[in-house]
Amino acid sequence: MDSPAAFQLKASPEGATVLLTGDWTATALGATGRSLAQALRNEQNARLDLTEIHQMDTAGAFAVVRAAGGRLVPDRVQARDETMRILTLVDQAARRKSTAPVRPKSFGDFVERLGKAVVGVGADAWDTLIFAGHLLAVAWLSIIHPTRIRWAACTALAERAGLDAVPIVATTSFFIGAVVGLIGADMLQQFGAEVFAVELIGIAVFREFNIIITAVLLAGRSASAFAAEIGSMKMNQEIDAMKVMGVDPFEALVFPRFFALLLTMPLLTFVATVAGVFGGMVVTSVALGLGPAFFLQRLVDNVGVNHLWVGLSKAPVMAVVIAGIGCRQGLEVGNDVESLGRRVTAAVVHAIFAIILLDAVFALVYMKANI
């Protein structure tokens, strides 16, 4: 059981001495700290004897420091080593100045932040050009010397980024095709033109939804994985170890991921196309009574394969963008977990934004070219 904190003021020829006894803890302190402060107010040069204290925590140490005027003089304190350590720690903490009050934001602060953002965008664009140049150099060397390609890594990454993504891509595209067919059938029935739901499904899935759904899913699935994998290696200094051993991280880590997505993105886009058309065919068969044979024949006659090639032509570009953003964000990870989380999030957000932007550019180009 804690003994209550207490003190005694003793006079001597060398000056007054205050003897502290008992337990100077939060539970046993009580009002003794305030009484000690009042006693020391009249004894400015009093010495403190803490050798008889049984226990002391930070609350008791702060009471002693505060009673001494907020500044402890070690020459006037006699205590055991463990007591002196906690007194010194609390005394140093008490001497620290409080943080400055947060001033309200001004227009100058806004201009400063805007300027830093513009400079940051420029620096980011410059780093992106450096990344692209390094990658192109590695790709060119790999084309000239195919033996430099790490085929085992490329195959494993292609399986993980491609074949493992087939179920989610097919399922999502199936429901997207079904939704497009359902909405198209419902709207076209009002005009007695429900048969044109086949063309609506075919053009929408062939040109846009197949590549958009595939790219967005891979942005959330592969870009984040690439950033997390390379970023964790950067945090653990494995990339630095590669450089010391003479291994180019772009050749060992970045290029295999580019190759894997370039190989699997067209395949996944085709799978998404088949699944989306199948979903639309199921809906039109149930809602409109159009048989599968009639659906497919009308799809071949009135939609054609040109729209399919338009969608597939976007796949390599999307693959390059997704892999590039994921790998680059991974290489920008710092030495802390917070940086890893921010870079993984940035990889997904930037990849999705780039996908939407590129798809809009493709739409304008093909529209001007009448394709």
N, C-alpha and C positions, 0 to 999 in steps of 0.2 A: 504494500500500500504506500502511496506517495506521502512523504512528510511535507507539511506546508513550507513554502519559502519564507525565509526570515533574514534579518540583517541586524548587526549591532555596530554602533558608531563608537570607536575607541579613540581617545586622545593620547598623543605621545609627543615627546620633544621634537621628533622629526616631522610631525604633522598628524592630522587625523587619518585614521584607517577604518574602513568599512568592511566588516567581516560578514560575508554572505554564507548562510547555512541552509540546509534543507534541499528540497528538489525545486529547481527553477524550471518548471515545465508549464505547459498550457493549462494542465488540470490542477496544479498545485500553486500556481502563481497568485491568483486572486488580486487583491489591491496592493500587494507588496511592491510592485513595480512603481506605482504612483507615489507610494510613501518613500521609496528610495530616491526618487527624483526630487521630492521636496527636501529630503535630508541633504542631498548633495548640492542643492541650490545655494546653501549657506557655507558649504565647504568646497571651494573651487579646486583646491589642490589636494583633495583627499585621495588616499591610495585605496585600491580595491583588492581585497583578499578573497579569492574564490576557491581556495584549496579545500574548504570544508563543504563545498557543494557536492551532493550525491549524484544528481542527474541534472542535465541542462539540455533543452531543445532550442529551436530557433526562436520560439516565443519568449523564453526566458532570456536568451542572449540579446534579443531586440530590446527587452525591458531594461537591461543593464546599459546597453549602448545609448538608449534614449535618455536614461537617467544621467549619463555622463555628458549630456549635451549634444548627442548625435555624433561625437567624434571621440573614439577611444584612444588613449595614450598608452601604448604597450609598456612603457617604463614604469607606469604607476599601477600596473595590474600584475597580480601574482596568482597563477592558476596552474592546474595540471595541463599537460599537453593537449589532451582531447578537448578540454574545456576551452583552451586558448584557440584551438583550430576553429571551433564553431563560432567563437566570439569574433575572430578575425574575418571569417566568411560573412557574418551578418553585418559587421562594421563596414566592410567594403561595399556590400549591397546597399547599405543605408546612405553611403556617400555619393552614390551615383545620382546624376541629375535626371529628373523626370524628362520624358520626351516632350519635345516642343508641341504645342497645340496645332492641330491641323487647320491650316488657313483655308478659307473658301477658294474654290477654283475661280480663276479670272479668265478673261479673253486671251491674255498672253499665254496662259497655260494651254489653252486650246490650240493656239497657233503653234506653240512648241511641240505639242503632241502630233499635230498634223504634219509639221516639218519632219519629225522623226519617222513618221509613218511613210512619208514619200521617200526619204532616204533609205528606209528599210526595204521598200518595194524595189528600188533601184539595185540595192545590194543583193536582194534575193534573185532578181533577174540576172545579174552578173554571175552569181553562183550557179544558177541554172544553166547558163551558157557553158560554164566551165565543166559542169557535170555532163552535159550533152557532148561536148568535145572529147572528153576523156572516154565516154562510152563509145562514141563513133570510132575512136582510135582502136579500142579493144575489139570492137566488132570487125573492123577491117583486118586486123591481125588474125582474128579467128577465121575469117574467110580465106585469107592467104594460107594460113597454117591450121587446117582443121584439127590437127593433133593437139593443139592448145586447148581445145574445148573440153570441158569436164562433162563428158556424156552421162556419167552416173548421176551427177547432181542435176543435170538438165532433165533426165528421165524421171527422177524422183519428184522434182518440183512440178513437172508436167502432169504427173499422176495426181499429186496433191491439189494442184490448182485447177486441173481440168477434169479428170475422171471423177474425183470426189465431189465436184460441184455439179455433176449432171443431175442428180435427183432434185436439188433445190431449184436449179434453173428450169428444169422441165416442169416441175410442179407449179412454180410461179407463173411461167409462161402459159401453161394450160388454163389457169384461172383468169389471166389477163385476156386471153383469147375468148374465153367463155363470157367474160364481162362485156367485151366489145361486141360480141355477137348478140348478147341479150339486149344491150342498149340499142344497137342498130336495128334489131328485129322489132323492138317496141316502137321506135320512132318511125321506121319505114312502113309499118303496118298502117299508120294513120293516112298514108298517101297511096296505099295499095301497091307499094313497090318493095315489099318485103324480100323479093327475090334478089334485090341488089345488096342484101346483107352479106352475100358471099363475097362480092367485090370489096365491100367495106372491110371485112375481116382480112381478106387476102392482102390488100394494099397496106392496111395498118400494121399487120404482123410482119409482112415481108420487109417493109421499108424502115419501120421505126421501132415497134415494140420488141422485136427479137433482139436487136443489138442494144437497145436502151436497158432492157431488163437484165440482159447478160452482163453488160458493163457495170451497172449499178451494183449488182450482186457481187461481182468480182472486186469492185472498189471497196465494198464493206468486208469482203472475205479475204482477198489476196493482198490488196494494198496495205491493209492494217497488219496482216501477218508478216509481210515483207518488212515493214517499218519496225515492228516489234522484234523480229528475229535479228535484223542487222543492228537495231538500236541496243538490244541486250548485249550483243557481241562488242559493240562500241563501249558500253558501260564497263564490261569486264576486261577491257583492254585486249581483247582477242584480235581486233583489227590492227592495233599497234604491233602486236606480236607477228601478224602476217607480214606487215611492212618490214619489220626487222629481219625476218627470214627471206625477204626478197619476193614475196607473193603479192601480186597486185590485187587489192580487194575488189576492184571492178571486174577483174577476170575471174575471180573465185566466187564472188557473191552476187554481183549485179548482173553480169551477162547471162548466167544460167537462168535467172528469173525472167529476164527479157525473152530469152529463147523459149522458155516454158509457156509464157503467155502468148507469144506469137504463134506457137504451135497449137495451142488449145483453144484460143479465142474464136477462130472461125468454126471449129467443131462445136463448141458450146452455142454459138449463134445459130448454127444449123439445127441443133437439138431444140433450141428455144423456138425456132420457126415451126418445126414439126409439131411440137407440143401446143403452141398457140393456135395453129390451124386445126389441130384435133379438138381443142377446147371449143373453138367456134363452130366446128362441124357438129359436135354433140349438142350444142345449144340450138342451132338451127334445125337439127333433126327433131328435137323434142318440141321446140316452140313453134316452128313453122311447118314441120312435116317434110322438110327437104331431105331426101335420102343421101347417103354418103356418095354414091356414084354420081348423082346430079351435082352435088356440091363440088366434088373434085373436077368433074368435067367443065363446069362453069369457071372454076378457078383457073384451069389450064387455058381455056379459050379467051377469057376476058381480063385476066390479071397477067398471066405470062411469067416467064422466068426473069425478065429484066428487073422487076421490082425486087426479086430475091437477090440478084447480084448487087443491087444498090445497097441493101442491108449488109450483105457479106463484105462489101468493099470497105465498110467502116471498121470492121473488126481489127485488122492489123494496127490501124491508127489508135484505136481505143486501147489495145493491148500495150502499145508503146507508152502511152500516156499513163495508164494505171501502174505499170511496172516502174516507170521512171519516177513518178511521184512517191510511190511506196518506198523504193530504194533510197531516193534522195532524202526523204524525211528520216529514214533510219540512220543515214550517215550523219545527220545533223543533231543526233541525240547527244546530250551532255553526260555528265557523270552522276546524275541524280534521277530518281524514279519519276519525279514530277516532270522532268524534261521528256522522259520516255512517254508518259501519258499524253503530254501536249503534242508531241510529234506524231503519235499514232492517230490521235483525233484529227490533226491537221492533214494527215495522209488521206483519210476517208473523205473529209470535207472538200479538200482541194481536188481529189479525183472525181467526185460527183459533180462538182462545179465545172471541171474541165470537160466531162462527158456531155453535160447539157450544152455547153458552149460549142463544142465541136460538132454536135449533132445539128445545132442551128446553122453553123457554117456549111455543113454538108447539104442541108436542106436548101439553102440559098444557092449554092453552086449547082446542084442538080436541077433546081428550078430554072436557073438561067440557061442551063445547057439542055433543057427540055428532056430530061431523062426521067 
